[in-house]
Every structure is written in C-alpha cells, then in structure tokens.
C-alpha cells in the first residue's frame, strides 16, 4: 500500500534554525576542484545586451552553428609512419 501524499505548500518560513554544531567546513570543496564550476560571469556591457539567459544561450548556439569546422590533416605530424607488413604467400 502506498503512503498518502500530503500537499505541502512551498512557503518560506519567517525564521530557520540551523544547527551549526553539525556543519562541515568545505564539504564539497574537493568535488568543486575536480568537476569545476558552471558559472559564467558576463561583463556589464554584454549582460545589458541580453534580457535573460535563454537569449544568451540562443546567441551562443548560433555562433557555434556558424563556426567553421577544423580541417583534419591526412595524418598527425606526431605519428610515426608504419611500414606495410609483408604478406604471407601460401605455396
């Protein structure tokens, strides 16, 4: 039997009690160093040109779509030339 769901209204309390004795300093610090952050800060003049983040994403996607693809060389200059293998001749 499923438990009954109660409809909680999302409201901010007037005051929250936080138990600082159980707090851990730097709990997510190592993960932040490893994974990095996804926050990008725009300069003021650029931010004024866009009303919201959706329009920034749209503009960046159009730049990426119009970007010329890199030409691939026949082979990387770092790779060594491999001599063809001698083939087996059955007699």
Buried (B, 14 or more C-beta within 10 A) or exposed (E): EEEEEEEEEEEEEEEEEEEEEEEEEEEEEEEEEEEEEEEEEEEEEEEEEBEEEEEBEEEEEEEEEEEEEEEEEEEEEEEEEEEEEEEEEEE
